[in-house]
Amino acid sequence: MSPEPGDKYKPLDGEEQSSDVDKQEENKLTVEEMVNQTIGADESKLNLFKFLGLLSIALMSKMVGAILSYIPIFAGFLNYKDWECITNSTTCLKLMANFTDDLTKFYSRETICDNSLKPDVDFRWTSDRTSYAIEWGLICSEEGKGSNLQSFFFIGAFIGTIVGAILFDKYGRKILSLVAIAISVTSCFASSWVKSYEVMLALRIAHGFGAFVTVSGVELLTVEFTPSNLRNLGQLVSSFVWSIGAFCIIGVSYGIKKWNHIFLVEGFILASTFVVIAVCPESPRFQLIKGKEKDARSTFKKISKIFKTNEVPEKAEIVYKNYNQSHLEQVKDFKKYPLMLKNTLHLMVCWMVIACLSYGLLFSWGKLGTDIYTSILFSTLGSFGAKASGMTYFMIQYFGRKKAVIINFAAICLLFLACIPSYDVKIFKTWTLDNVVCLLTVPFFSGTWSSVLLLTKELSPTSHRGLCMSMCSAVARIGAFVGPYLTLLYNTIHPRGVFAIFGGMAAFAAILTCFNSDSTDKPIPATPEDLVNQHTDTGHRMLDLEESEGVKG
């Protein structure tokens, strides 16, 4: 019988129920989908620009890492060419008489150290800039103490990342970041009043602790707010902030001639970043993993008001897993999920190598040339240029996360090997060809850091991300600790040998990455089980602990 106009439609048996089920399914959103839709950057360019603006502001706290890492280069810089003989020092004047043909060779480290010339007795420093190395006599045989002040920063950073590994996944990303910024600012102000090497050594540990707990916390907080298709762009913004911090310390150090005033000014700059993190909400991904759905919904509602997507958190049912574990249970998961263990170990090696090479090259500029300000400025410009030109972004976007890591490490290897034949080939008054080739490695250092960081963030489950990131950062601090000491190799072996060591380390990391998983085009896993399900092509699965223990027995 044909329906007449005005007749009400009567659903068939089961049809209404099916429709309700479909409607319920439509309202169910995973955490990843919830973040994507609440930000709404896919549907609105205005929301995209809002997100990038807020992300940039939040990431400004990362400047603390670059500022406190680089500050000893300028505050403790020692130029062995800026000195003159004291007129009543017969020892110094007799030595100078032997160099009448070329006095530039006389004013050198060798003249002072090999002849045991004493400051303010045999010679005086002529630089108009102060330096704690000059004030505290950290020259010649005491020069290693200057390296200690550079490297002890990374002991503090290592301790901080261990603390972060334990606490980030327990108490959250925000609260730990705030505590760390407060430590960084306080220790930076205190450094401007220091009168001895021993006290500065203790403060450098505090600098490192605060700086890298802050960096790790802000990295975790921001990536967990970032929509899926913006994570590469978000990482680019994050790496830009490090460069801004580097420009900041270079500019301040160049303009301020007293080393203790450099610490004072940088302390005020870092203090401003505390306010930014204080107003930032806690990560909703972390809140859901801890079973705090009410808090997560509150966070999503706050975000939705900014991006005008109010209907999303109100109507959606969030699909998530409560994975509230103790630290010991987290560690046991590495045995239960071998894929997570393998990825983390591989990434830890990559972090250590890139940190060792980065800081090894950074502190090498004083050995490879005399114009340290220009060298580090061009180095920073090279890093900034790689990001601004889109080289770093497009390499990751086109080749994917894993291949980008391999390509960047391979390029660093080849360029360091190219430094061997180009060493000491003069092209300018204060520049040699190996200086230029070393500068060419800088864009690839930038690309390696960005791709390794992004790969680590995306392969680490939310339930373990604080632990995995902190473990990687901890071994990177070991690499960064060793890096400045590598510059002492220039005093014992030929620089060509140092370049060969650097190149070999980069080659090893490139080969190792070939055996790692790839996170390209995959959602961020919430739990280790999600990670295994997303990478079924690797042949890994969850290990049945009871079964494995039975086999052992």
C-alpha positions as CSV (number, residue, x, y, z in Angstrom):
1,M,0.0,0.0,0.0
2,S,1.5,3.4,-1.0
3,P,2.0,6.0,1.6
4,E,-0.3,9.0,1.5
5,P,0.9,12.6,1.9
6,G,0.9,13.5,5.6
7,D,1.3,9.9,6.8
8,K,3.9,9.5,9.6
9,Y,6.8,7.3,8.8
10,K,6.8,4.2,11.1
11,P,10.3,2.7,11.5
12,L,10.7,-1.0,11.0
13,D,11.5,-3.2,14.0
14,G,15.0,-2.6,15.1
15,E,15.5,0.4,12.8
16,E,15.1,3.1,15.5
17,Q,17.5,1.2,17.8
18,S,20.1,1.0,15.0
19,S,19.8,4.8,14.4
20,D,20.3,5.5,18.1
21,V,23.4,3.3,18.1
22,D,24.8,5.1,15.1
23,K,24.2,8.4,16.7
24,Q,26.0,7.3,19.9
25,E,28.9,6.1,17.8
26,E,29.1,9.5,16.1
27,N,29.4,11.2,19.5
28,K,32.2,9.0,20.6
29,L,35.6,10.6,20.1
30,T,39.1,9.3,20.8
31,V,41.4,11.6,22.7
32,E,43.2,12.4,19.4
33,E,39.9,13.3,17.7
34,M,38.9,15.3,20.7
35,V,42.1,17.4,20.5
36,N,41.7,17.8,16.7
37,Q,38.1,18.9,16.8
38,T,38.4,21.2,19.9
39,I,41.3,23.1,18.3
40,G,39.4,23.1,15.0
41,A,42.5,24.2,13.0
42,D,41.4,22.0,10.0
43,E,38.2,23.9,9.5
44,S,39.3,27.5,10.3
45,K,42.4,29.4,9.3
46,L,41.7,31.8,12.2
47,N,41.9,28.9,14.6
48,L,45.1,27.7,13.0
49,F,46.7,31.1,13.6
50,K,45.3,31.3,17.1
51,F,46.8,27.9,17.9
52,L,50.2,28.7,16.4
53,G,50.3,32.0,18.3
54,L,49.4,30.4,21.6
55,L,51.9,27.6,21.0
56,S,54.7,30.1,20.3
57,I,54.0,32.0,23.5
58,A,53.8,28.8,25.6
59,L,57.1,27.5,24.1
60,M,59.0,30.7,25.0
61,S,59.9,29.0,28.3
62,K,62.2,26.7,26.2
63,M,64.6,29.7,25.8
64,V,65.9,28.8,29.3
65,G,67.7,25.8,27.7
66,A,69.6,27.7,25.1
67,I,70.3,30.7,27.4
68,L,71.8,28.8,30.3
69,S,73.6,26.3,28.0
70,Y,75.4,29.0,26.0
71,I,76.0,31.6,28.8
72,P,79.5,30.2,29.9
73,I,80.8,30.6,26.3
74,F,80.5,34.4,26.7
75,A,80.7,34.9,30.5
76,G,83.8,32.7,30.7
77,F,85.4,33.4,27.3
78,L,89.1,33.5,27.3
79,N,91.0,35.1,24.3
80,Y,94.7,34.4,24.6
81,K,95.5,37.2,22.1
82,D,94.1,40.0,24.3
83,W,97.1,40.8,26.6
84,E,100.3,42.7,26.9
85,C,103.5,42.5,28.8
86,I,103.9,44.5,32.0
87,T,106.8,46.9,31.5
88,N,108.8,45.8,34.6
89,S,108.5,42.1,33.7
90,T,111.9,41.2,32.2
91,T,110.7,37.6,31.6
92,C,107.9,38.7,29.3
93,L,109.9,41.4,27.5
94,K,112.7,39.0,26.8
95,L,110.3,36.5,25.3
96,M,108.7,39.2,23.1
97,A,112.2,40.2,21.8
98,N,112.3,36.7,20.1
99,F,109.2,37.5,18.0
100,T,110.0,40.9,16.6
101,D,109.3,39.6,13.0
102,D,105.8,38.4,13.9
103,L,104.2,39.6,17.2
104,T,100.9,37.8,16.4
105,K,102.6,34.5,17.2
106,F,103.9,35.9,20.5
107,Y,100.4,36.8,21.8
108,S,99.2,33.2,22.2
109,R,98.2,30.5,24.7
110,E,101.6,28.8,24.2
111,T,103.6,31.9,25.2
112,I,101.7,32.3,28.4
113,C,101.3,28.6,29.4
114,D,104.6,27.2,28.2
115,N,106.6,29.9,30.0
116,S,104.4,30.1,33.1
117,L,103.7,33.8,32.7
118,K,101.6,35.1,35.6
119,P,98.7,37.6,35.2
120,D,99.3,41.0,36.8
121,V,102.9,40.0,37.4
122,D,104.3,39.3,33.9
123,F,101.3,40.4,31.7
124,R,97.9,42.1,31.9
125,W,94.7,41.3,30.0
126,T,93.7,44.1,27.6
127,S,90.1,43.1,26.7
128,D,87.5,45.6,27.7
129,R,85.1,42.7,28.5
130,T,85.2,41.0,31.9
131,S,85.2,37.2,32.2
132,Y,85.1,34.9,35.2
133,A,87.9,32.9,33.6
134,I,90.1,35.9,33.8
135,E,88.9,37.0,37.3
136,W,89.4,33.5,38.8
137,G,92.6,32.6,36.9
138,L,91.1,29.7,34.9
139,I,93.9,29.7,32.4
140,C,96.5,27.1,31.2
141,S,96.5,24.2,33.6
142,E,93.4,25.6,35.3
143,E,91.6,25.8,32.0
144,G,89.9,22.5,32.6
145,K,87.9,24.2,35.4
146,G,86.2,26.3,32.7
147,S,85.1,23.1,31.0
148,N,83.8,22.0,34.3
149,L,81.5,25.0,34.5
150,Q,80.3,24.2,31.0
151,S,79.8,20.5,31.7
152,F,78.5,20.5,35.2
153,F,75.5,22.2,33.8
154,F,74.6,18.9,32.2
155,I,75.1,17.0,35.5
156,G,72.3,19.1,36.8
157,A,70.3,18.5,33.6
158,F,70.9,14.8,34.0
159,I,69.6,14.8,37.6
160,G,66.7,16.9,36.5
161,T,65.7,14.5,33.7
162,I,65.8,11.6,36.1
163,V,63.5,13.5,38.5
164,G,61.3,14.3,35.5
165,A,61.2,10.6,34.5
166,I,59.8,9.8,37.9
167,L,57.5,12.7,38.4
168,F,56.1,13.9,35.0
169,D,53.8,10.9,34.6
170,K,52.8,11.1,38.3
171,Y,52.1,14.7,39.0
172,G,51.7,16.2,35.5
173,R,53.6,18.4,33.1
174,K,52.6,21.9,34.3
175,I,53.4,21.8,38.0
176,L,56.9,20.4,37.5
177,S,57.6,22.9,34.7
178,L,56.7,25.8,37.1
179,V,59.0,24.5,39.8
180,A,61.8,24.1,37.3
181,I,61.4,27.7,35.9
182,A,61.5,29.1,39.5
183,I,64.8,27.2,40.1
184,S,66.3,28.4,36.8
185,V,65.4,32.1,37.5
186,T,66.6,32.0,41.2
187,S,70.0,30.4,40.3
188,C,70.5,32.8,37.4
189,F,70.1,35.8,39.6
190,A,72.4,34.3,42.2
191,S,75.1,33.7,39.6
192,S,75.4,37.5,39.1
193,W,76.8,37.8,42.7
194,V,79.2,34.8,42.7
195,K,82.8,35.5,43.6
196,S,84.3,32.0,43.5
197,Y,84.6,29.1,41.1
198,E,83.3,26.5,43.7
199,V,80.0,28.4,44.2
200,M,79.5,28.9,40.5
201,L,80.0,25.1,40.0
202,A,77.1,24.4,42.4
203,L,74.9,27.0,40.7
204,R,75.7,25.5,37.2
205,I,74.2,22.2,38.5
206,A,71.0,24.2,39.5
207,H,71.0,25.9,36.1
208,G,71.0,22.5,34.4
209,F,68.4,21.0,36.6
210,G,65.9,23.8,36.2
211,A,66.6,24.4,32.5
212,F,66.0,20.9,31.2
213,V,63.2,19.9,33.5
214,T,61.5,23.1,32.0
215,V,62.4,22.1,28.4
216,S,61.1,18.6,28.9
217,G,57.9,19.7,30.6
218,V,57.0,22.3,28.0
219,E,57.7,19.9,25.2
220,L,55.4,17.4,26.8
221,L,52.7,19.9,27.5
222,T,52.7,21.4,24.0
223,V,52.8,18.2,22.0
224,E,49.8,16.9,23.9
225,F,47.8,19.9,22.9
226,T,48.9,19.8,19.2
227,P,46.5,18.4,16.6
228,S,47.7,15.4,14.5
229,N,48.4,17.3,11.3
230,L,50.2,20.2,13.0
231,R,52.8,18.2,15.0
232,N,55.5,18.7,12.4
233,L,54.7,22.5,12.2
234,G,54.5,22.6,16.0
235,Q,58.0,21.0,16.3
236,L,59.3,23.6,13.9
237,V,57.9,26.4,16.1
238,S,59.5,24.7,19.1
239,S,62.9,24.6,17.5
240,F,62.6,28.2,16.5
241,V,62.3,29.1,20.2
242,W,65.6,27.5,20.9
243,S,67.2,29.7,18.2
244,I,65.5,32.8,19.7
245,G,67.1,31.9,23.0
246,A,70.4,31.6,21.3
247,F,70.0,35.0,19.6
248,C,69.0,36.4,23.0
249,I,72.1,35.3,24.8
250,I,74.4,36.3,21.9
251,G,72.8,39.8,21.7
252,V,72.9,40.4,25.5
253,S,76.4,39.1,25.8
254,Y,77.7,41.3,22.9
255,G,76.0,44.4,24.4
256,I,77.0,43.9,28.0
257,K,80.7,43.8,28.9
258,K,80.5,42.7,32.5
259,W,80.0,38.9,32.8
260,N,77.9,39.0,36.0
261,H,75.5,41.5,34.4
262,I,74.8,39.0,31.6
263,F,73.4,36.6,34.2
264,L,71.3,39.4,35.8
265,V,69.6,40.4,32.5
266,E,69.0,36.9,31.5
267,G,67.4,36.2,34.8
268,F,64.7,38.9,34.2
269,I,64.0,37.5,30.7
270,L,63.5,34.0,32.1
271,A,61.3,35.2,34.9
272,S,58.7,36.5,32.3
273,T,58.2,32.9,31.1
274,F,56.9,31.7,34.5
275,V,53.7,33.7,34.0
276,V,53.0,32.0,30.6
277,I,53.1,28.5,32.0
278,A,51.2,29.5,35.1
279,V,48.1,30.4,33.0
280,C,48.5,27.4,30.7
281,P,46.1,24.4,31.6
282,E,47.4,20.9,32.3
283,S,47.4,18.4,29.4
284,P,44.0,16.7,28.9
285,R,45.8,13.6,27.6
286,F,47.6,13.3,30.9
287,Q,44.4,13.9,32.9
288,L,42.5,11.2,31.0
289,I,45.3,8.6,31.4
290,K,45.0,9.3,35.1
291,G,41.3,8.8,35.0
292,K,40.5,12.4,35.6
293,E,37.8,12.8,33.0
294,K,36.1,15.7,34.8
295,D,39.3,17.7,34.8
296,A,40.0,16.8,31.1
297,R,36.5,18.0,30.1
298,S,37.0,21.2,32.0
299,T,40.3,21.7,30.1
300,F,38.6,21.0,26.8
301,K,35.9,23.5,27.6
302,K,38.4,26.2,28.3
303,I,40.1,25.5,25.0
304,S,36.9,25.4,23.1
305,K,36.0,28.9,24.3
306,I,39.2,30.2,22.7
307,F,38.6,28.4,19.4
308,K,34.8,28.8,19.4
309,T,34.2,25.0,19.3
310,N,32.0,24.9,22.4
311,E,29.7,22.1,21.1
312,V,32.5,19.6,20.8
313,P,33.3,18.9,24.5
314,E,29.7,19.3,25.5
315,K,28.3,16.6,23.2
316,A,31.2,14.2,22.8
317,E,31.8,11.0,24.7
318,I,35.5,10.6,25.1
319,V,36.9,7.1,24.5
320,Y,40.0,6.6,26.6
321,K,41.9,4.1,28.8
322,N,42.6,4.7,32.5
323,Y,46.3,3.8,32.8
324,N,47.2,5.1,36.2
325,Q,50.4,3.2,37.2
326,S,53.1,3.4,39.7
327,H,56.7,4.1,38.4
328,L,57.7,0.5,38.9
329,E,54.7,-0.7,36.8
330,Q,55.8,1.7,34.1
331,V,59.3,0.3,34.0
332,K,57.9,-3.3,33.9
333,D,56.0,-2.4,30.8
334,F,59.3,-2.1,28.9
335,K,59.7,-5.9,29.4
336,K,56.0,-6.5,28.5
337,Y,56.2,-4.4,25.3
338,P,59.6,-5.1,23.6
339,L,58.8,-2.7,20.8
340,M,58.6,0.2,23.2
341,L,61.9,-0.9,24.8
342,K,63.6,-1.2,21.4
343,N,62.4,2.2,20.1
344,T,63.4,4.0,23.4
345,L,66.9,2.5,23.4
346,H,67.5,3.4,19.8
347,L,66.3,6.9,20.4
348,M,68.4,7.3,23.5
349,V,71.5,6.6,21.5
350,C,70.5,9.1,18.8
351,W,69.8,11.8,21.5
352,M,73.2,11.1,23.1
353,V,75.1,11.4,19.8
354,I,73.4,14.5,18.6
355,A,73.9,16.3,21.9
356,C,77.6,15.3,22.1
357,L,78.2,16.5,18.6
358,S,76.1,19.7,19.0
359,Y,77.9,20.8,22.1
360,G,81.3,19.5,20.9
361,L,81.0,21.8,17.9
362,L,79.5,24.7,19.9
363,F,82.4,24.8,22.3
364,S,84.9,24.2,19.5
365,W,84.5,27.7,17.9
366,G,87.0,29.1,20.5
367,K,89.5,26.5,19.3
368,L,88.8,26.8,15.5
369,G,88.9,30.6,15.4
370,T,89.4,33.8,17.3
371,D,86.2,35.6,16.4
372,I,83.8,33.7,18.7
373,Y,80.9,36.1,18.5
374,T,80.8,36.0,14.7
375,S,81.3,32.2,14.6
376,I,78.4,31.5,17.0
377,L,76.2,34.2,15.4
378,F,76.7,32.5,11.9
379,S,76.2,29.1,13.5
380,T,72.9,30.3,15.0
381,L,71.9,32.0,11.8
382,G,72.5,28.7,10.0
383,S,70.2,26.9,12.4
384,F,67.6,29.6,12.1
385,G,67.9,29.6,8.3
386,A,67.2,25.9,8.1
387,K,64.0,26.4,10.0
388,A,62.9,29.7,8.3
389,S,63.6,28.4,4.8
390,G,61.4,25.4,5.4
391,M,64.3,22.9,4.9
392,T,63.7,21.2,8.3
393,Y,59.9,21.2,8.0
394,F,59.8,19.9,4.4
395,M,62.4,17.3,4.9
396,I,60.3,15.8,7.7
397,Q,57.1,16.3,5.8
398,Y,58.3,14.8,2.6
399,F,60.6,11.9,3.8
400,G,58.8,11.2,7.1
401,R,60.2,11.3,10.6
402,K,62.5,8.2,10.5
403,K,64.1,8.9,7.1
404,A,64.6,12.6,8.0
405,V,66.7,11.5,11.1
406,I,68.8,9.2,8.9
407,I,69.4,11.8,6.1
408,N,70.4,14.5,8.6
409,F,72.8,12.3,10.5
410,A,74.3,11.1,7.2
411,A,74.8,14.7,6.0
412,I,76.6,15.6,9.3
413,C,78.9,12.6,8.9
414,L,79.9,13.6,5.3
415,L,80.5,17.2,6.2
416,F,82.7,16.4,9.2
417,L,84.7,14.1,7.0
418,A,85.0,16.9,4.4
419,C,86.6,19.1,7.2
420,I,89.6,16.8,7.2
421,P,91.1,17.8,3.9
422,S,89.9,21.4,4.3
423,Y,91.5,22.0,7.7
424,D,93.6,25.2,8.0
425,V,93.0,26.3,4.4
426,K,92.9,30.1,4.7
427,I,90.0,31.9,2.9
428,F,89.8,35.1,5.1
429,K,91.9,36.7,7.8
430,T,90.2,34.9,10.7
431,W,88.4,32.2,8.8
432,T,89.6,28.9,7.3
433,L,87.7,26.5,4.9
434,D,87.0,24.0,7.7
435,N,85.2,26.8,9.6
436,V,82.9,27.2,6.7
437,V,82.3,23.4,6.3
438,C,81.6,23.2,10.0
439,L,79.0,25.9,9.6
440,L,77.4,23.9,6.8
441,T,76.7,21.1,9.4
442,V,74.5,23.5,11.5
443,P,71.3,23.3,9.4
444,F,71.5,19.5,9.6
445,F,72.0,19.6,13.3
446,S,68.8,21.6,13.5
447,G,67.1,19.1,11.3
448,T,68.3,16.1,13.4
449,W,67.1,17.7,16.6
450,S,63.7,18.4,15.2
451,S,63.2,15.0,13.6
452,V,64.5,13.0,16.6
453,L,62.4,15.0,19.0
454,L,59.3,14.6,16.9
455,L,59.9,10.9,16.5
456,T,60.4,10.4,20.2
457,K,57.2,12.3,21.1
458,E,55.1,10.4,18.7
459,L,56.4,6.9,19.4
460,S,56.1,7.4,23.2
461,P,52.7,6.4,24.7
462,T,51.0,9.2,26.7
463,S,51.1,6.9,29.7
464,H,54.9,6.7,29.4
465,R,55.8,9.8,27.5
466,G,57.3,11.6,30.5
467,L,59.4,8.6,31.3
468,C,60.6,8.0,27.7
469,M,61.3,11.6,27.0
470,S,63.2,12.1,30.3
471,M,65.2,8.9,29.6
472,C,66.2,10.2,26.2
473,S,66.9,13.7,27.6
474,A,69.0,12.2,30.4
475,V,71.4,10.4,28.1
476,A,71.5,13.5,25.9
477,R,72.8,15.4,29.0
478,I,75.6,12.8,29.2
479,G,76.4,13.5,25.6
480,A,76.2,17.2,26.3
481,F,78.5,16.8,29.3
482,V,81.1,15.0,27.2
483,G,80.8,17.5,24.3
484,P,82.7,20.4,25.9
485,Y,85.5,18.1,27.0
486,L,85.9,17.0,23.4
487,T,87.2,20.5,22.7
488,L,90.2,19.6,24.9
489,L,91.2,17.0,22.2
490,Y,92.3,19.9,20.1
491,N,95.2,20.4,22.6
492,T,96.2,16.7,22.4
493,I,95.5,15.4,18.9
494,H,95.3,17.0,15.5
495,P,91.9,18.7,14.7
496,R,91.6,16.3,11.7
497,G,91.3,13.4,14.2
498,V,88.6,15.3,16.1
499,F,86.6,15.7,12.8
500,A,87.0,12.0,12.1
501,I,85.6,11.1,15.5
502,F,82.6,13.4,15.0
503,G,81.9,12.0,11.6
504,G,82.1,8.4,12.8
505,M,79.6,9.1,15.6
506,A,77.1,10.6,13.2
507,A,77.4,7.6,10.9
508,F,76.7,5.2,13.7
509,A,73.5,7.0,14.7
510,A,72.3,7.0,11.1
511,I,72.8,3.3,10.7
512,L,71.1,2.6,14.1
513,T,68.0,4.6,13.1
514,C,67.4,2.3,10.2
515,F,66.2,-0.3,12.7
516,N,63.8,2.0,14.5
517,S,60.0,2.3,14.1
518,D,58.4,5.2,12.2
519,S,55.6,7.4,13.5
520,T,54.8,9.2,10.3
521,D,51.0,9.5,9.6
522,K,50.1,7.6,12.8
523,P,48.2,9.0,15.8
524,I,49.9,9.4,19.2
525,P,49.5,6.2,21.2
526,A,47.8,6.6,24.5
527,T,49.2,3.3,25.9
528,P,51.9,0.8,25.0
529,E,49.2,-1.5,23.7
530,D,48.2,1.2,21.2
531,L,51.8,1.5,20.1
532,V,52.0,-2.2,19.3
533,N,48.7,-2.2,17.5
534,Q,49.9,0.8,15.3
535,H,53.1,-1.0,14.4
536,T,52.0,-4.6,13.6
537,D,54.3,-4.6,10.6
538,T,57.3,-4.7,12.9
539,G,56.4,-8.3,14.1
540,H,56.3,-7.1,17.7
541,R,53.5,-8.0,20.1
542,M,52.8,-7.7,23.8
543,L,54.9,-10.2,25.8
544,D,52.9,-12.4,28.0
545,L,54.8,-12.1,31.3
546,E,53.3,-15.2,32.9
547,E,54.1,-17.3,29.8
548,S,57.7,-15.9,29.6
549,E,58.3,-16.6,33.3
550,G,57.0,-20.1,32.9
551,V,59.5,-20.8,30.1
552,K,62.3,-19.5,32.3
553,G,61.2,-21.7,35.1
